Every structure is written in C-alpha cells, then in structure tokens.
Amino acid sequence: MNTVATSLPERNAAEVADLVLMPEAAAPEVRARRAWQRRQMYIGQVASYSLGASVLLLYAHDGVISIDIASLFWVGGLLIIGTFTVLSEAGVGDKFSDHYLTVFQISAHMALQFVFLLSAPTIGIAFICVLFLIFAFGTLRMTSPQAMLTWALATAGLAAVFLASDLPIGMPVATRLQRTASMLCFVLVIGQCAFLGLFGATLRKILYRRSIELKAAYRRIEELAELDELTGSYNRRCIMRLLDTEIEKSRRTSTPCAIALIDLDWFKRINDAHGHPVGDEVLRTFAITIFANIRPADSFGRYGGEEFLLLLPDTDGDAASRMLERLRRVVADLDWSAFSPGMLVTISAGVVTLRDVDTADTFLARADSALYSAKAQGRNRIATN
C-alpha cells in the first residue's frame, strides 16, 4: 500500500530541474547527484510500504486478513526497493535517459498490488487505490509512450481481476477498527498524492525559474560572443554587422551617418617599452574612456589590434569631427603616468560621412585613408576625407 511516494524536499526538485536541463552525460558530479536523488526516493518508498503494512496489521488484528498478508506485503515491497537500489548503486540507470527506470519500477509495484489484490480480495479496494498513487508518481517522469505502456499493463491487470474472475473485491467496514483501517487507506493515498502534486508544482516553478535563468544566460552568451574580451567593446564581426545596419538605416531614413577609425599612436612602442600587460591596461583604459564620452546611440568596437571603429548615427561631418576632437583631448589629458612614469598616450582618427555611392568597404576605406593622413601629419590629430 502507498508504495511509491517520495519525501523529496525542494532541494531535490532543484536538482531534478538541473538534470532535466542538463545534457545527457556522464560527468561524475551528475551521476553522484542522480544516485543521491534516487536514494532519497527509495527511502520514501520504504516509508510508504511501512505505513501500508501498518494499516494491513489493523485489518489482521480484526481478523479480516492473515497477519502473513501484512508481513509479506512489507517484505515484497522491500525486495522491489532493494532490487532497484542495487541497480542504482551499480549505475545501471545512468546508462538510460530515464535513469529512474520508471516503467520498470511502476510495473513492479503494480504487479505487487495485483498479487495482493488476488490474495486478499476482501480489502482489494485498498490495493486498487494505490494504483492511482503509482501513476501519480509516474506522471512526474514518464514520457507519453511510457504512460501508454504502463496504462495498458494496468488495464490488462484490472480486466483480469474484474472480468476474468469472480473475486469479491471490497473494503470491509463491519467494525469500528475496519472502518478506521479503511479510512487510513484512503487518507494515506490521498495524502501522498497531494504530496506528489505539491512536488510537481514545486518542480514546475523551479523549471520556470531555471528557464528564465537560461534565457538570461543565453543573452549573456550572445553578448559575450559580440564583445572583445580585452576591452569590452564590440568585436570586429559585431561592429561590422552594426556598420551594415547603420548604413541601411541612414539610407532608409535619409539621415547622415559618420564613422571614425581610431588608432592609438605608437602603441607598439608602449608594448615594447612597458610590456604587454601594461599595453593591455592601456587598451582597456582607452576603451572605458571612449565609452564614458560617447552617446548611447553610438557604437564602439575593436577593429583590430589597436584600431577601433566608432559608429556615429544621425551625425554630420562637422559634428563628428568636433566629437572626435573632444575625444582626442580627453585621451591625451588622462594621467597615463599611473601605468608608468612619463607615459603619454594619444590617438589619431580618420572621420568620414556616408556618401550615396558608399558601400561598407568603401566607407571604411575612406576612413582608413583619413586615418593614414592624420598619422602622416604627425599623429595626435583628427583628419577627414
């Protein structure tokens, strides 16, 4: 009786959610977590069989059934649990997608109920009620094909009992003790079904929360896939995609669009003189400075090495030149001596605005030409084309 209810707390439900969301696999920590979860379930099953056997002892005390029925019921349940515990500890279940071996467990528990239904038909309703509990447990883990299979097995067993025999299946209520025992049968089944329902609701809430977390993690992964690891600016692939988008938007809305190709002056000398770790810090500080001084609508990405591309939507040539000149002064005025005494860092930039005949390639080529002009004029300056 009451054979398959578990005593899994919310922590277990969280781990179920972890396993549902994790790919099939064989990481040792995953297998250990699954084994621990199955042990908890088997402990709950032992408790259920013990409660069921206690109710049968009440019937036996009143003379409705033999005490052997109660004893054998408890022993039979423990044999089933013991068998699956051995399989669990041997890692047999981990070889299957359903590591609980749900169909086999449900089939074994149903078979036990039918055996005792035939052995003690006078309290047969008590064993039939447990079938509902068994299927309540199964619905938490069975797939549709598994549910159909176990339902077919249960149907076959019930048909054999009701249609192929004349057993007097009942629920004794002749005495106060019998009525008490019968009441307890229903109380235990209903209580454990309610617990499984609460467990299922908890699991659904946790899965929902995990799905939200996964969506947030996926968005973060997408962001990381678009960002340059060192500077936090967009990487080249992303900034080029944004460039195509801005060109299309500019032409669709007939608004100006400017870009600036920015280069840190003599950056190789900084690396050679102070080392690459200092050079990396210079790049990070430069990127943070740019982020702090551009508009939310602007896009800033690492074009390659120490070259960066700044997209300036809805910006004409004069405004773009003024913005880059301001950025140039901000960078030059920073106290770079914090990295190394006497260090100075400046930038050069080529600023261009979009023309009707421009493609992304020609647009960038014009910006590169303007940057080359700024370098040729002595660096630490802005040039246009």
Backbone torsions as a table, in degrees:
resi	resn	phi	psi	omega
1	MET	NA	148.5	175.2
2	ASN	46.4	59.9	-163.2
3	THR	-93.0	-21.2	-167.4
4	VAL	-124.1	6.8	177.7
5	ALA	-67.1	145.4	179.8
6	THR	-114.4	164.7	178.8
7	SER	-115.8	50.4	-176.0
8	LEU	-83.7	122.3	176.1
9	PRO	-78.4	-179.0	-177.2
10	GLU	-61.8	-30.1	177.0
11	ARG	-58.3	-41.8	177.1
12	ASN	-62.6	-42.9	179.4
13	ALA	-58.9	-39.5	177.6
14	ALA	-62.3	-38.4	-179.5
15	GLU	-72.5	-34.0	173.2
16	VAL	-59.1	-44.7	179.2
17	ALA	-60.7	-42.0	177.5
18	ASP	-56.8	-44.7	-175.5
19	LEU	-71.9	-34.8	177.7
20	VAL	-63.9	-38.9	-174.6
21	LEU	-86.3	-15.1	-179.4
22	MET	-87.1	148.7	176.1
23	PRO	-67.7	156.3	178.0
24	GLU	-61.5	129.2	178.9
25	ALA	-178.2	-177.4	-158.9
26	ALA	-124.9	28.4	175.4
27	ALA	-61.0	137.2	-177.0
28	PRO	-55.1	-39.8	-178.5
29	GLU	-66.9	-31.3	177.8
30	VAL	-68.9	-45.1	179.2
31	ARG	-63.1	-40.3	179.5
32	ALA	-64.6	-40.7	-179.9
33	ARG	-66.0	-40.5	178.2
34	ARG	-63.9	-42.9	-179.5
35	ALA	-63.0	-41.7	178.7
36	TRP	-63.1	-40.1	179.7
37	GLN	-65.3	-40.3	178.5
38	ARG	-66.7	-37.7	177.8
39	ARG	-60.0	-42.2	178.2
40	GLN	-60.8	-39.7	179.8
41	MET	-65.7	-42.2	-179.0
42	TYR	-66.7	-35.0	175.8
43	ILE	-62.3	-41.7	177.1
44	GLY	-63.0	-36.9	179.0
45	GLN	-67.7	-39.3	176.6
46	VAL	-60.1	-43.5	178.8
47	ALA	-61.5	-40.4	-179.1
48	SER	-64.2	-45.4	179.1
49	TYR	-64.0	-36.8	179.9
50	SER	-65.3	-41.5	177.7
51	LEU	-64.7	-43.7	179.4
52	GLY	-62.1	-42.2	179.1
53	ALA	-65.1	-32.9	177.9
54	SER	-63.8	-40.3	177.7
55	VAL	-65.7	-40.3	178.1
56	LEU	-62.6	-32.5	177.6
57	LEU	-64.6	-31.9	176.0
58	LEU	-64.8	-43.3	176.4
59	TYR	-61.8	-42.0	-179.6
60	ALA	-64.2	-39.4	179.7
61	HIS	-62.6	-31.3	179.9
62	ASP	-88.9	0.7	176.4
63	GLY	83.7	9.9	-179.6
64	VAL	-73.0	-40.5	179.0
65	ILE	-132.3	168.7	175.8
66	SER	-77.7	148.9	177.1
67	ILE	-63.9	-22.6	177.1
68	ASP	-62.8	-32.0	179.0
69	ILE	-61.0	-47.9	179.6
70	ALA	-62.3	-43.8	-178.3
71	SER	-65.1	-46.1	-178.4
72	LEU	-67.6	-34.4	177.4
73	PHE	-60.9	-46.2	-179.7
74	TRP	-65.4	-44.1	180.0
75	VAL	-64.7	-42.2	178.9
76	GLY	-60.7	-42.7	177.4
77	GLY	-61.6	-42.9	179.5
78	LEU	-65.0	-34.0	177.4
79	LEU	-64.2	-42.8	178.1
80	ILE	-62.9	-48.3	-179.4
81	ILE	-61.8	-43.1	-179.8
82	GLY	-61.4	-40.9	179.3
83	THR	-60.5	-47.9	-178.8
84	PHE	-72.1	-26.9	175.1
85	THR	-66.5	-43.6	177.5
86	VAL	-60.7	-45.0	177.9
87	LEU	-61.2	-39.4	179.7
88	SER	-64.5	-47.9	-178.2
89	GLU	-66.3	-25.7	177.0
90	ALA	-81.6	-4.9	178.2
91	GLY	77.5	16.6	-178.8
92	VAL	-62.6	-43.3	-177.5
93	GLY	-64.0	-28.6	-178.1
94	ASP	-66.7	-12.4	178.5
95	LYS	-81.3	-8.9	-176.3
96	PHE	-116.9	155.3	177.2
97	SER	-62.6	-36.2	174.5
98	ASP	-96.1	89.1	-173.4
99	HIS	-72.4	-8.6	175.5
100	TYR	-82.5	-10.8	-174.4
101	LEU	53.2	49.5	-169.7
102	THR	-57.5	-46.5	-177.2
103	VAL	-60.8	-42.2	-178.8
104	PHE	-67.6	-39.9	178.3
105	GLN	-64.2	-47.9	-178.3
106	ILE	-62.4	-42.4	-179.9
107	SER	-61.6	-42.1	-179.4
108	ALA	-65.4	-43.9	-179.4
109	HIS	-67.5	-38.8	177.7
110	MET	-64.6	-41.9	179.9
111	ALA	-59.5	-40.5	179.4
112	LEU	-63.9	-41.0	179.2
113	GLN	-62.6	-42.0	-179.4
114	PHE	-67.1	-37.5	177.9
115	VAL	-59.5	-45.5	-178.2
116	PHE	-78.9	-24.2	172.2
117	LEU	-62.6	-41.7	177.8
118	LEU	-72.6	-31.8	-177.7
119	SER	-77.8	-32.6	-177.9
120	ALA	-135.0	67.3	-175.9
121	PRO	-63.2	-21.9	-178.5
122	THR	-64.8	-22.8	173.7
123	ILE	-116.7	28.7	-173.9
124	GLY	-60.2	-31.4	-179.1
125	ILE	-60.8	-33.4	179.2
126	ALA	-61.8	-42.5	180.0
127	PHE	-71.9	-34.9	178.5
128	ILE	-64.6	-39.1	179.6
129	CYS	-59.0	-34.6	-177.4
130	VAL	-65.5	-25.2	177.0
131	LEU	-58.0	-36.2	177.6
132	PHE	-63.9	-39.7	178.3
133	LEU	-64.8	-41.7	179.5
134	ILE	-60.2	-44.5	-179.0
135	PHE	-73.4	-29.4	174.5
136	ALA	-61.8	-40.0	175.7
137	PHE	-65.5	-43.8	-176.0
138	GLY	-64.2	-33.2	-177.9
139	THR	-64.1	-20.1	178.5
140	LEU	-72.7	-20.2	-171.4
141	ARG	-132.7	-17.9	-174.1
142	MET	-77.1	147.2	168.3
143	THR	-83.8	171.3	179.6
144	SER	-58.9	-47.1	177.7
145	PRO	-60.7	-38.9	178.8
146	GLN	-64.8	-40.7	178.8
147	ALA	-62.6	-42.9	179.3
148	MET	-63.2	-40.8	-178.8
149	LEU	-64.8	-49.5	-178.5
150	THR	-67.4	-34.5	176.0
151	TRP	-62.9	-41.5	178.6
152	ALA	-63.2	-41.1	178.2
153	LEU	-64.0	-42.5	178.6
154	ALA	-64.9	-40.0	179.0
155	THR	-62.7	-42.1	178.8
156	ALA	-63.2	-42.3	179.1
157	GLY	-65.1	-43.8	179.4
158	LEU	-65.9	-38.0	178.4
159	ALA	-63.4	-40.0	179.0
160	ALA	-64.3	-38.3	-177.8
161	VAL	-73.3	-45.8	-173.3
162	PHE	-86.0	-35.0	-173.2
163	LEU	-101.7	-27.8	-176.2
164	ALA	-101.7	7.4	178.2
165	SER	-145.6	167.4	177.5
166	ASP	-116.1	32.0	-178.3
167	LEU	-63.3	137.3	179.4
168	PRO	-80.9	74.3	-176.1
169	ILE	-70.5	126.7	-177.7
170	GLY	-156.4	-166.9	178.0
171	MET	-144.5	105.8	-172.4
172	PRO	-68.4	134.1	178.1
173	VAL	-138.5	26.5	-174.1
174	ALA	-71.8	-33.5	-178.2
175	THR	-119.9	167.8	179.5
176	ARG	-61.5	-39.7	179.3
177	LEU	-66.0	-40.0	177.6
178	GLN	-63.7	-41.6	179.6
179	ARG	-65.0	-38.2	177.9
180	THR	-63.8	-46.1	180.0
181	ALA	-62.5	-41.4	179.7
182	SER	-65.4	-41.5	176.9
183	MET	-60.1	-43.7	-179.4
184	LEU	-62.9	-34.2	176.0
185	CYS	-56.3	-50.1	-178.6
186	PHE	-69.2	-39.5	-180.0
187	VAL	-60.4	-44.9	-178.8
188	LEU	-66.3	-43.3	180.0
189	VAL	-64.4	-48.3	-179.5
190	ILE	-62.7	-42.4	-179.8
191	GLY	-61.7	-42.8	-178.9
192	GLN	-74.0	-31.9	172.4
193	CYS	-63.6	-41.4	177.9
194	ALA	-62.4	-41.1	178.4
195	PHE	-62.0	-44.0	178.9
196	LEU	-62.6	-36.7	177.0
197	GLY	-64.0	-42.3	177.6
198	LEU	-65.2	-39.4	177.2
199	PHE	-62.5	-42.0	178.3
200	GLY	-63.7	-39.9	178.0
201	ALA	-64.3	-40.6	177.4
202	THR	-62.8	-41.8	179.2
203	LEU	-63.2	-41.9	178.8
204	ARG	-63.0	-40.5	178.4
205	LYS	-63.7	-42.0	-179.6
206	ILE	-67.1	-40.9	177.6
207	LEU	-63.1	-39.0	178.1
208	TYR	-63.5	-45.0	179.3
209	ARG	-63.7	-39.9	178.4
210	ARG	-65.8	-35.3	178.6
211	SER	-64.7	-37.8	176.1
212	ILE	-64.4	-43.2	178.8
213	GLU	-63.6	-38.7	179.0
214	LEU	-65.7	-39.2	177.8
215	LYS	-63.6	-41.5	177.8
216	ALA	-64.8	-41.1	178.4
217	ALA	-64.9	-38.0	179.2
218	TYR	-65.1	-41.2	177.5
219	ARG	-62.5	-38.9	178.9
220	ARG	-65.7	-39.3	177.3
221	ILE	-62.2	-41.8	177.6
222	GLU	-61.4	-41.2	178.6
223	GLU	-63.2	-45.4	-179.4
224	LEU	-63.7	-33.9	179.0
225	ALA	-68.0	-19.5	-179.0
226	GLU	-99.7	-7.3	-173.3
227	LEU	-105.9	148.1	172.2
228	ASP	-75.7	127.3	-172.4
229	GLU	-62.2	-36.1	-174.6
230	LEU	-78.2	-47.4	-170.4
231	THR	-101.0	-16.2	-176.6
232	GLY	79.5	-1.5	175.4
233	SER	-82.4	170.7	177.0
234	TYR	-61.7	145.3	174.4
235	ASN	-80.2	175.8	-172.6
236	ARG	-62.8	-43.2	-179.2
237	ARG	-58.7	-43.7	-177.9
238	CYS	-70.7	-44.9	-177.4
239	ILE	-65.5	-30.9	176.4
240	MET	-70.1	-37.5	176.2
241	ARG	-65.0	-41.0	178.0
242	LEU	-66.2	-33.3	176.5
243	LEU	-62.3	-46.4	177.5
244	ASP	-59.2	-40.4	179.9
245	THR	-64.4	-43.1	-178.9
246	GLU	-67.9	-36.4	177.1
247	ILE	-63.2	-46.4	179.2
248	GLU	-62.0	-43.3	179.9
249	LYS	-64.7	-41.1	-179.7
250	SER	-61.1	-41.5	-179.3
251	ARG	-74.4	-34.8	-179.8
252	ARG	-69.1	-36.9	-176.3
253	THR	-101.4	-0.6	-179.4
254	SER	56.2	42.8	177.6
255	THR	-114.4	152.6	-178.6
256	PRO	-71.3	159.2	177.8
257	CYS	-148.2	133.5	-179.8
258	ALA	-128.0	154.5	173.4
259	ILE	-133.9	157.7	176.3
260	ALA	-134.9	128.9	173.9
261	LEU	-99.2	117.1	-170.8
262	ILE	-112.3	137.3	179.8
263	ASP	-130.3	135.5	174.0
264	LEU	-77.7	123.5	-175.1
265	ASP	-67.1	134.4	174.4
266	TRP	51.8	40.2	-175.7
267	PHE	-67.7	-33.0	178.0
268	LYS	-60.7	-35.6	178.3
269	ARG	-65.3	-36.7	178.2
270	ILE	-62.9	-45.0	178.2
271	ASN	-62.7	-44.0	-177.6
272	ASP	-66.9	-39.4	-174.7
273	ALA	-81.4	-35.2	-171.2
274	HIS	-117.3	-9.1	179.3
275	GLY	95.6	156.1	-177.0
276	HIS	-65.0	-36.3	177.1
277	PRO	-58.1	-40.5	176.6
278	VAL	-67.4	-39.9	177.4
279	GLY	-59.9	-40.5	177.9
280	ASP	-62.7	-41.1	178.6
281	GLU	-65.3	-35.4	176.4
282	VAL	-63.0	-45.4	179.2
283	LEU	-61.9	-43.3	179.9
284	ARG	-63.2	-44.4	-179.5
285	THR	-64.6	-40.9	177.1
286	PHE	-59.9	-46.5	-178.9
287	ALA	-62.9	-43.3	178.5
288	ILE	-60.9	-40.1	179.8
289	THR	-63.6	-42.4	179.2
290	ILE	-64.8	-45.9	179.2
291	PHE	-56.7	-37.5	-176.4
292	ALA	-74.9	-10.9	-173.5
293	ASN	-125.6	15.3	174.6
294	ILE	-115.8	169.2	-177.8
295	ARG	-82.7	158.8	178.0
296	PRO	-59.2	-30.9	-177.8
297	ALA	-77.7	-17.1	-178.8
298	ASP	-77.1	154.6	179.0
299	SER	-125.2	137.0	-174.0
300	PHE	-131.3	126.9	-177.9
301	GLY	-144.5	158.6	179.2
302	ARG	-84.7	116.5	-176.9
303	TYR	-82.2	-29.7	178.8
304	GLY	159.9	130.7	179.0
305	GLY	60.1	-120.3	177.8
306	GLU	-101.5	15.8	177.4
307	GLU	-101.2	137.7	-177.8
308	PHE	-130.6	149.9	179.8
309	LEU	-115.0	128.8	178.8
310	LEU	-115.4	122.1	178.3
311	LEU	-97.4	130.1	-176.0
312	LEU	-124.3	86.0	179.6
313	PRO	-70.4	154.1	179.2
314	ASP	53.5	39.8	-177.0
315	THR	-133.5	126.0	177.7
316	ASP	-86.1	-179.7	-173.5
317	GLY	-63.8	-44.0	-178.5
318	ASP	-64.5	-45.8	-179.9
319	ALA	-63.5	-38.2	179.1
320	ALA	-65.3	-41.2	179.3
321	SER	-64.9	-40.8	178.7
322	ARG	-64.4	-40.9	179.5
323	MET	-63.7	-44.4	-179.3
324	LEU	-68.5	-34.2	176.5
325	GLU	-64.6	-39.4	177.2
326	ARG	-64.5	-43.4	177.6
327	LEU	-62.2	-37.7	179.5
328	ARG	-62.3	-43.0	-179.6
329	ARG	-67.3	-40.1	179.8
330	VAL	-60.2	-45.7	-179.0
331	VAL	-65.4	-43.3	-178.0
332	ALA	-66.4	-29.3	-176.9
333	ASP	-86.0	-6.0	178.3
334	LEU	-65.0	150.8	178.0
335	ASP	-85.1	84.3	-178.5
336	TRP	-75.7	-9.7	-179.4
337	SER	-66.2	-12.2	176.3
338	ALA	-63.4	-27.7	177.9
339	PHE	-84.1	-37.7	179.0
340	SER	-163.1	133.7	-178.2
341	PRO	-54.3	131.6	177.2
342	GLY	81.8	0.4	-178.0
343	MET	-70.3	136.8	174.1
344	LEU	-126.8	137.7	177.9
345	VAL	-129.4	128.8	177.4
346	THR	-131.5	168.3	179.2
347	ILE	-129.4	154.7	169.0
348	SER	-121.9	151.4	-177.2
349	ALA	-148.0	145.3	172.1
350	GLY	-110.0	123.0	-175.3
351	VAL	-114.5	128.9	177.8
352	VAL	-139.4	156.1	175.6
353	THR	-111.4	154.7	-175.2
354	LEU	-70.4	134.7	175.0
355	ARG	-109.0	161.6	-177.0
356	ASP	-59.8	-33.2	-175.0
357	VAL	-90.2	-1.9	-174.8
358	ASP	-72.8	138.3	161.8
359	THR	-103.1	176.8	177.6
360	ALA	-60.3	-38.7	-178.3
361	ASP	-67.3	-46.3	-179.2
362	THR	-69.4	-34.3	177.0
363	PHE	-59.9	-48.0	179.0
364	LEU	-67.3	-37.2	-179.3
365	ALA	-63.4	-38.2	177.9
366	ARG	-67.1	-39.6	177.6
367	ALA	-65.6	-38.6	179.0
368	ASP	-66.1	-38.4	178.2
369	SER	-64.8	-40.8	178.3
370	ALA	-66.2	-38.7	177.5
371	LEU	-63.4	-41.7	178.1
372	TYR	-61.1	-38.4	178.5
373	SER	-64.3	-41.4	179.4
374	ALA	-63.5	-38.4	178.0
375	LYS	-67.8	-40.4	-178.4
376	ALA	-65.7	-26.5	-179.8
377	GLN	-85.2	3.8	175.3
378	GLY	117.4	1.7	179.2
379	ARG	68.3	178.3	-176.8
380	ASN	53.4	48.2	-180.0
381	ARG	-157.7	169.6	179.4
382	ILE	-114.0	135.4	176.5
383	ALA	-128.3	151.5	179.0
384	THR	-119.7	165.7	178.7
385	ASN	-146.6	NA	NA
